[in-house]
Amino acid sequence: MLEKKQLEHYLSECMRSEADFAEIYEELEHSETIRALSGKVEDINQVITSGLGIRLYKDVQSVYAYTNDDSEESIMALIRDLRDTLGACEKDVSVHLERVTYENRHPAEIDFESVPMAEKTDLLKRSCDAAFEADPRIIKVQATLLNVKQEVQISNSDGKMISDTRVRTRMMTEAFASENGKMVSGGDRPGAGMGLEFFCTSTPEACGKEATRIALVNLSAKDCPSGKMPVIIDNAFGGVIFHEACGHALEATSVSKNASVFCGKLGQKIAADCVSAVDDGTIPNAWGSQNIDDEGNFQKRRVLIENGVLKSYLIDTLNGRRMGMESTSSSRRQSYQFEPTSRMTNTFILPGNSSFEELFEGVERGLYAKKMGGGSVNPQTGEFNFAVNEGYLIENGKIAYPVRGASLIGNGAEILRNIDRVCSNLERGQGMCGSLSGSIPTDVGQPAIRVTSITVGGTSNE
């Protein structure tokens, strides 16, 4: 990381332009990915990423450039290019930085770089072994361990200098089951903003067994019928629908361009009374948490929807300027190679008052989506399409049998209005979210919810 005097010099040089704000983002990241097939290590990939990005603002214009060469010659060349693009001038500006200190909300106890490789590969073997031992129909297991330590330092022309260390670990296990010529899979992918102490409570064995459980359910599943029907979406990763179909449409990246279905609706009713949702980047050691956002602002808990009323967007500084609104500390990026923009952290629907059993009451024929998969969404229209990784047909208020090939097709704004019951069993699941500023870790979550009607895509003719 650059020293304070160097940063003051570079920021002062940045301001010798028509810019009204300058920022330098520095990053040093150590990452490690270990992959195993059926308990045998196949690949170990260790990467060090280092570089910095410089950004200048002029009102609502922004110019950005980056380099992995921290020599003065390289950095000054970058600054001259940015000044020329925005408009160079001979302003006499002298930037003085003050370091901001704070208590780390997300400390890591066991640094993955201090742990012998044999101990880390053993975590994968334990997950694979547990998957095989759970049922003889498991014929193959793929397991991956991801460890990341990212250090960032952010300095700007307002005089702020602040740092953060982000540590994350995640295990991803996929079990493949075979019977009577049919092969299916099931997966589990827990993670946290922690070191390897995470596996003291979320064990590799639990990950392997859960992957096997889902694979065996899919092995016995029947083709899913299609049509409009009530759908119960379970907790944890079930929240991916809210994240994708609603959360992205609340990001200022879309809102500032009038490219969101929720533009101009602050203070208006956009969801059922039973729906409240937040984006909270402060949850200790959560997968999507940070001490600060990628503009150096302290993370917050942001109430997005309260009792069905839209309360806030997710706003970064630049889009806040365009909207005439303050930042909500929602600026994030994958790395120094991306200019930051408004992004989610840990986004979830809050617990309601219904019991899990009450969600099934009165459902003559519907779908219980226990585990959601990936999908796609158009933030401008809110239209989405998501796969269901583990689903069950509901008949006469009871779970009848598992189904495969199900997908949910609909509109995020419509879904919010059609939620009529929200359970109390809030859980979060981990994922990677892609957008303009790259791929970032985010938690999605919710309690189990009931939607009165969604179009279900299926492969059955029934």
Salt bridges, closest charged atoms under 4 A:
GLU13 OE1 - ARG16 NH1 3.00
GLU13 OE1 - ARG83 NH1 2.94
GLU18 OE1 - LYS58 NZ 2.43
ASP20 OD1 - ARG321 NH1 2.86
GLU23 OE1 - ARG55 NH2 3.00
GLU23 OE1 - ARG333 NH2 3.49
GLU32 OE1 - LYS120 NZ 3.00
ASP43 OD2 - ARG35 NH1 3.05
GLU72 OE2 - HIS9 NE2 3.85
GLU90 OE1 - ARG16 NH2 2.87
ASP111 OD2 - LYS149 NZ 3.44
GLU113 OE2 - HIS30 ND1 2.65
ASP129 OD2 - LYS125 NZ 2.81
ASP135 OD1 - ARG137 NE 2.87
ASP164 OD2 - ARG166 NE 2.79
GLU174 OE1 - ARG189 NH2 2.72
GLU179 OE1 - ARG137 NH1 3.57
GLU205 OE2 - ARG126 NE 2.77
GLU210 OE2 - ARG213 NH2 3.01
GLU210 OE2 - LYS371 NZ 3.32
ASP223 OD1 - ARG404 NE 3.19
ASP234 OD2 - LYS370 NZ 3.60
GLU244 OE1 - HIS248 NE2 3.41
GLU251 OE1 - HIS248 ND1 2.97
ASP273 OD1 - LYS269 NZ 2.06
ASP279 OD2 - ARG302 NH2 2.83
ASP280 OD2 - ARG301 NH1 3.18
ASP294 OD1 - ARG166 NH1 2.97
GLU295 OE2 - ARG55 NH2 2.99
GLU306 OE1 - LYS311 NZ 3.80
GLU339 OE2 - ARG55 NH1 3.97
GLU361 OE1 - ARG421 NH1 3.46
GLU390 OE2 - ARG213 NH1 2.87
GLU395 OE2 - ARG365 NH1 3.72
ASP420 OD2 - ARG450 NH2 2.77
ASP443 OD2 - ARG428 NE 2.66
